[in-house]
Amino acid sequence: MTFGTFPQTATYWALSGNDGYGGRTFSTPATVSVFWQDVNQKYMDESGEEKVSTSKVFLEQDVTVGSYLYLGTSTETSPYDVDGAYEIKSFSKIPSLDASEFERKALL
């Protein structure tokens, strides 16, 4: 069973910690293969509150909530410096029936 192909490239800034002043720090940007859809989808945030996403992104790798994605390639060290970089609000990983593959989906 295959969950599809990932024809687009995105930039991923993984949340790596905090800067000691209330801000967040991020790892070096990495390119990832994705299938990006600008659609709204309801989800529950970490506090159990219902929210609505602006984009749904299927990926080949795990990502973390609080990290950022940008459709395209960027070498900026901070996602805050990139127009169109969005925070990952929710991430799910669902196995195929034989658990040989996973559907990974981030909501932004």
N, C-alpha and C positions, 0 to 999 in steps of 0.2 A: 504494500500500500504506500502510495506517495502522496504527500500533502501539497505538491505543486512545485513550481519553479520560482526563483527569486530574481527577476530580470533587472531590478533597479539597484543603485548603489546609494547608501546612506552613510553619514558620519555618526559615530557613536562615542559619546563622552561618558565613561563609566564614573559614577559617583565613587570617590575614593576616601572621603572623610570631611572634616570641617577645618576651617582655617583658624580656629580659636577665637574668632570675633563674631560668631553667629552666622558666618557664611559657609558655603560648601566648597570643596575642592574636587577636581575631576582628573581622571587619568588622561594621558596623551590621546588625542582623537584617533579612532581607528575606523577604517571603512568596513562596512558589512553589506551583505547581499540581502535585499528586502523585496517585499511586494507591498507597496504603500497605497492605502485607500483613504481619501478624504471623505469620511462618512462619520455620522454621529452614531454612538452606541452607548446605551446606559451601562453603568457598572457600579459596583460598591467600592468605595475607597477603603483604606486601611482602618479607618475609624467606623466603618459600617454605614457611612452616609452615601445616598444615591447621587451619582454625578453623571454627566454626559461628556463623552470624549469628542474631540474634533477630528481625529484620525485613528485608523486601525492599521497596524503594521505587522505583517508576517515576516519572521526572521528564521535564519538557519542556526542561530545560537541563542543562548540564554542572555537576558539583560536584567538590570535591576531597576526597581522603582526608585525615582529620584534622579536617575541618570537622564541624559538628553539624546535625542535623535534629530538629524537634519537630512532631508531628502536632497542628496547631492554630496559633493566632496568639499570638505573644508580643512584647512590646516590651522585654523585658529585654536589657541590653547584653551579657550573658555567658550562654552556654548552661549554665554551671556553676550558675547560679541558677534553673534551670528543671527541675523534676521531670519526667521523661519525655523530656528531650532526649538524643539518642543520637549517639555519634561515628560518622562514616562510616568504615567499615573497608575497603571495597572499592567501586570504581566501574567500570562497563563501559559502553561505547558501541558498539553494533553497527548498521551501516548496513543499510538495506533493499537488495534486489537491485540497484536502480538508483541507490542512494546518495542518494536525494532526501529520505529521512527516517532518523531514528536511534532505536533503542531505548536509552534511558539508564536504568541500574539501579544503585542504591546499596544496599549491604548494610550493616546496622547491627549 
